[in-house]
Each structure stands twice: as C-alpha cells, then as structure tokens.
C-alpha cells in the first residue's frame, strides 16, 4: 500500500517532473507473470528510477548493508528500502548468499518482477563489469525470462559518493525478453551459469553502449581502495624524509642543522675589545702581543764612478742584426 502511495502520489510525480526520465521498450515488459529485470548499475538512484518507470511493482535485491545501518540515518535508509519493495541481499557468499537467492526465487514463484544487478555493485568508473552467476542461478532455478534493462545517465545524476542528486534528464531502456529454457535442469552446472550470465551481460553492453571489462567491479574497487590507502601511508613518510634531508622542521617550518631545530644551534659571540675591521689570525695566542716589525737594513752607498755603476752584463750583437732578426 505504502509502495503505491509513494510511487503514484508523493515521490513518483515529483521525480518525473524534475528529472523527466525517458523510456524505450516498455512493451517488452510482461503484463503479468514472473520475470527477472537484470540491469546495469551506475548509481544509487538506479533502484529508484527503474521501478518508477515500470507499471508493475518491482522487488529488488539490495545489499544487506542498507538494512543494518545505525543511528537516525541508518534507520531512515532501512525504512526507505523496505517501503520501496527491496529485500536484503547478503553478498558474502556461501550459505548466506544462497539464502538471499532463495528469497528471490520465492518472489518469482509468486508471479512477481524481481530486479537484480548482475555486476553485484555499482560501477566505479561508468564501465560495464563482469557479471556474477547469481542471476543465472535465479533464472535457471525459477525458469523465468530475463528482461535486460539499461540505465542511461544515472551516474551523472548521482555519482558514487554524492548524496544530493543533480537534476538532469536520464533514461531507461528495456530490452527484448531473453529465454533460457533450453538450459532447464542444469541450474547447478557452473559452465551453464557462466554462459547464461555472459549472454545477459553482452545484451546489457549492447543496450547501454558501455565499455565492457572482463573483471569483477568489486575486485576493481578493492584495488582502488588499496592504492588510496598505500598513497596515504607513503605521504607522511616521504614528508618526514624530505624534512630530514633539507634540515627543515615540518612542525615549526624553521631551518635546522643536522636535523635539529634552529633554536638548538650554537651561536659564537665575537671576543670583547676587538675593533671592527681588525684582522684576526686563527690559532694566534690571545695574551701575547705581536712583535713590532724590525726596520729594513739601509742599502750601502757606492762611490761615484765605481764598478757598481757599470752594467753587470752586456750582450754582444752581430753586425747587421740590430733589430734582432736573422742575418740575410
């Protein structure tokens, strides 16, 4: 009851006026009977706009974290997901994930529409990532058709990390039903599960026009998170090494000597009593005055006309070589 009130009276009309979503292929949706709506996952708002454009109610398998939040925000989020026909999906694997898939099978056995994101999480960069085989298990177990759904532009409306959406137009494309009844009775075959999943992902790639990446989106997200953590850990160490090399204290910004602060440096005061401009000899005794320089001895006087007036050496020149050139 509350689902219909939100969709038809309160939330639905307002969202249609603000975001003006366009649709294509609505006639591919079954009027009644069960079906799986397998969609690409670009944004948190995918779970709002896709059910909004489907005439019938859609039950979504959403990650269980949305239902276990604490505080006012966590409780409001959990209430919103419950009121919008969404069920918790445990993605930890093993028996917990199998139980969540069984809940989806029950919805399909009851004749409802079940929405699921084969990628398992939102795309970190807008590309289409490898699908997980859970969607194939649902389809093969319940033996129902698959309606591929391509969300267009929701990553621009509300990218990852943004709480308040940007008002702009978006679109929803519903592809033709996909029939996998040829694999009936082979729900536990891993090769069949992978083949069905890849076929669904190929159709999503064709409808959305996204680039396909043959890796799980969760693996890529973990790698990105690990790289961010490594960069955060390296920055303080690099800053400390740089401060040590330049002799600068990162906390005070003061220059230091040999890694010490400038306040720890020793200041040498000049000796008292020294007149500015005085030359100081390093290693000279402090208390012993310098000896006065002795006068230079006087040059002996030579009588005029003595041999001392004659040049000490005379160089003979050859005839005809007055200019110092070679004789012709």
C-alpha positions in Angstrom: 0.0 0.0 0.0 2.7 2.5 1.0 4.7 1.5 -2.1 1.8 2.6 -4.4 1.3 5.8 -2.4 4.9 6.8 -2.8 5.0 5.8 -6.5 1.7 7.2 -7.7 1.1 10.2 -5.3 4.1 11.6 -3.5 7.5 10.5 -4.8 6.8 9.4 -8.3 5.1 12.5 -9.8 7.8 14.8 -8.3 10.7 12.8 -9.7 9.1 12.7 -13.1 8.7 16.4 -13.2 12.2 17.2 -12.0 14.2 14.6 -13.9 11.9 14.0 -17.0 13.0 10.4 -17.4 12.6 8.9 -20.9 11.9 5.2 -21.6 12.3 2.8 -24.5 10.9 -0.7 -24.9 8.2 -0.6 -22.3 6.2 -3.0 -24.5 8.9 -5.7 -23.7 7.7 -5.9 -20.1 5.3 -8.7 -19.4 1.8 -7.6 -18.4 1.6 -10.4 -15.8 3.7 -13.3 -14.7 7.3 -13.6 -13.3 10.4 -12.2 -14.9 13.9 -11.1 -13.9 14.8 -7.4 -14.6 18.6 -7.6 -15.0 20.1 -4.1 -15.0 23.5 -2.4 -15.2 24.3 -0.5 -12.0 25.7 3.0 -12.3 24.2 4.8 -9.3 22.2 4.5 -6.1 19.3 6.1 -7.9 19.0 3.2 -10.3 16.8 1.4 -7.7 14.5 4.4 -7.7 14.1 5.4 -11.3 13.8 1.9 -12.8 10.9 0.8 -10.6 9.4 4.2 -11.1 9.1 3.7 -14.9 7.7 0.1 -14.7 3.9 -0.1 -14.4 4.0 -3.2 -12.2 5.7 -3.3 -8.8 9.3 -4.4 -8.8 11.0 -6.2 -5.9 14.8 -5.5 -5.7 17.6 -7.5 -4.1 19.7 -4.8 -2.4 22.8 -5.3 -0.4 22.1 -6.1 3.2 24.2 -3.1 4.5 21.3 -0.8 3.6 19.1 -2.6 6.1 21.5 -2.7 9.0 22.6 0.9 9.4 22.7 2.5 12.8 21.6 5.9 14.0 18.9 8.1 12.5 20.4 8.0 9.0 20.7 4.2 9.1 17.1 3.7 10.3 15.7 6.0 7.7 17.7 4.3 4.9 16.4 0.8 6.0 12.8 2.1 6.2 13.1 3.6 2.7 14.3 0.3 1.2 11.7 -1.7 2.9 8.9 0.6 1.8 10.1 0.5 -1.8 9.8 -3.3 -2.1 13.6 -4.1 -1.6 14.9 -7.2 0.0 18.3 -7.6 1.7 20.9 -9.5 -0.3 23.9 -11.0 1.5 26.9 -10.8 -0.8 29.4 -12.5 1.5 29.0 -15.8 -0.4 28.2 -19.4 0.8 25.0 -20.2 2.7 24.1 -16.6 3.3 24.1 -15.7 -0.4 22.2 -18.9 -1.2 19.5 -17.9 1.3 19.2 -14.5 -0.3 18.8 -16.0 -3.7 16.2 -18.4 -2.4 14.2 -15.3 -1.3 14.3 -14.0 -4.8 13.1 -17.4 -6.2 10.1 -17.2 -3.9 9.3 -13.7 -5.3 9.4 -15.2 -8.8 7.4 -18.2 -7.9 4.7 -15.8 -6.6 4.5 -14.3 -10.1 6.3 -11.0 -9.3 9.0 -9.0 -11.1 12.4 -9.3 -9.5 15.1 -6.6 -10.1 18.8 -7.6 -9.8 22.2 -6.1 -10.7 24.4 -8.9 -12.2 27.6 -6.8 -11.5 26.9 -7.1 -7.8 27.9 -3.5 -7.1 27.9 0.0 -8.7 30.4 0.5 -11.5 33.4 2.6 -10.1 34.0 4.3 -13.4 30.9 4.0 -15.6 32.1 0.9 -17.5 30.2 -2.4 -17.5 31.9 -5.2 -15.5 31.8 -8.9 -15.5 28.5 -10.3 -14.1 28.2 -12.7 -11.2 26.5 -16.0 -11.7 23.8 -15.4 -9.1 21.5 -14.0 -11.8 21.9 -17.2 -13.8 21.0 -19.4 -10.7 17.8 -17.4 -10.2 16.8 -17.6 -13.8 17.6 -21.3 -14.2 16.0 -22.3 -10.9 12.8 -20.4 -11.4 12.7 -21.0 -15.2 11.6 -17.4 -16.0 12.6 -14.9 -18.8 15.1 -12.2 -18.4 14.4 -8.5 -19.3 17.7 -6.7 -19.8 17.5 -3.1 -18.6 20.0 -0.3 -19.4 20.1 2.7 -17.1 21.3 5.8 -19.0 22.8 8.8 -17.3 22.1 8.0 -13.7 25.9 8.1 -12.9 25.7 11.8 -13.9 22.6 12.4 -11.8 24.1 10.8 -8.6 27.7 9.6 -8.9 29.3 7.4 -6.2 29.8 9.5 -3.1 27.3 12.2 -3.9 24.3 12.4 -1.5 22.2 15.0 -3.2 21.4 14.2 -6.9 21.9 16.7 -9.8 18.8 17.5 -11.6 19.2 16.4 -15.2 17.5 14.0 -17.6 18.1 10.3 -17.6 16.8 7.3 -19.5 15.7 3.6 -19.1 15.9 1.1 -21.9 14.0 -2.3 -21.6 15.4 -4.9 -24.0 13.6 -7.9 -25.5 12.9 -10.9 -23.2 15.7 -13.5 -23.1 14.6 -17.2 -22.9 17.0 -19.7 -21.2 14.5 -22.6 -21.0 17.0 -24.7 -23.1 19.1 -25.0 -20.0 16.3 -26.3 -17.8 17.5 -28.8 -15.2 21.1 -27.5 -15.5 21.0 -24.8 -12.8 23.9 -26.3 -10.9 26.2 -26.5 -13.9 28.9 -23.9 -13.4 29.7 -23.7 -17.2 26.0 -23.1 -17.9 25.8 -20.5 -15.2 28.7 -18.6 -16.7 27.3 -18.9 -20.2 23.9 -17.5 -19.2 25.5 -14.7 -17.2 27.8 -13.7 -20.1 24.9 -13.7 -22.5 23.0 -11.3 -20.3 26.0 -9.0 -19.9 26.5 -8.9 -23.6 22.9 -7.7 -24.1 23.4 -5.1 -21.4 26.5 -3.9 -23.2 24.7 -3.6 -26.4 21.8 -1.7 -25.0 23.8 0.7 -22.8 26.7 1.3 -25.1 29.1 0.9 -22.2 32.7 -0.4 -22.5 32.9 -4.0 -21.1 35.6 -5.0 -18.7 36.2 -8.7 -18.0 36.8 -8.2 -14.3 34.5 -8.0 -11.3 33.6 -4.5 -10.2 34.2 -5.4 -6.6 37.8 -6.5 -7.3 38.5 -3.2 -9.1 37.0 -1.3 -6.2 39.2 -3.2 -3.7 42.3 -2.4 -5.8 41.4 1.3 -5.9 40.9 1.4 -2.2 44.2 -0.4 -1.6 46.0 2.1 -3.8 44.5 5.0 -1.9 45.5 3.5 1.4 49.1 2.9 0.2 49.3 6.6 -1.0 48.0 7.9 2.3 50.6 5.8 4.2 53.5 6.9 1.9 52.9 10.6 2.1 53.8 11.1 5.8 56.9 9.0 5.5 58.0 10.9 2.4 57.4 14.2 4.1 59.5 13.2 7.1 62.4 12.0 4.9 62.2 15.3 3.0 62.4 17.3 6.2 65.4 15.3 7.4 67.2 15.8 4.1 66.6 19.6 3.9 67.1 20.2 7.6 63.6 21.8 8.0 61.3 21.1 10.9 57.9 20.2 9.5 56.1 21.2 12.6 57.6 24.7 13.0 58.9 25.3 9.5 62.3 26.5 10.9 65.6 25.6 9.4 67.7 23.2 11.4 71.2 21.9 11.3 71.7 18.1 11.0 68.1 17.5 11.7 67.9 19.8 14.8 65.9 22.9 15.2 67.4 26.3 14.6 66.9 27.1 18.3 69.4 24.3 19.2 72.2 25.8 17.1 75.3 27.3 18.9 75.9 31.0 18.5 79.5 32.2 18.7 79.9 35.6 20.2 82.9 37.7 19.0 85.6 38.4 21.6 85.1 41.7 23.5 87.5 44.5 22.9 88.2 43.8 19.2 87.7 46.8 17.0 85.6 46.1 13.9 87.8 45.6 10.8 90.6 44.0 12.8 92.2 41.0 11.1 92.1 38.0 13.4 94.6 35.3 12.9 93.2 31.8 13.7 95.4 30.0 16.2 97.3 33.1 17.4 97.9 33.4 21.1 95.4 35.7 22.7 97.6 37.2 25.5 100.9 37.7 23.7 101.2 40.9 21.8 102.7 40.8 18.3 106.3 41.9 18.0 106.9 45.1 16.1 108.4 44.6 12.7 112.2 45.3 12.6 113.3 48.1 10.2 114.8 47.1 6.9 118.7 47.5 6.7 119.9 50.5 4.7 121.4 49.9 1.3 125.2 50.6 1.3 126.3 53.7 -0.7 128.7 53.2 -3.5 131.1 56.0 -4.6 130.5 57.6 -7.9 132.5 56.2 -10.8 133.0 52.8 -9.2 132.4 49.5 -10.9 129.0 49.2 -9.4 127.7 51.8 -11.9 128.8 49.5 -14.8 126.0 47.1 -16.1 126.6 43.6 -14.8 126.1 42.0 -18.2 126.4 43.3 -21.7 125.0 41.3 -24.6 127.0 41.5 -27.9 125.1 41.8 -31.1 126.2 40.6 -34.5 126.7 43.1 -37.3 123.6 43.8 -39.2 121.3 42.3 -36.5 120.4 45.4 -34.7 116.7 44.6 -35.0 117.2 41.0 -33.5 116.3 39.4 -36.9 118.3 36.6 -38.7 121.2 37.6 -40.9 120.3 37.6 -44.6 
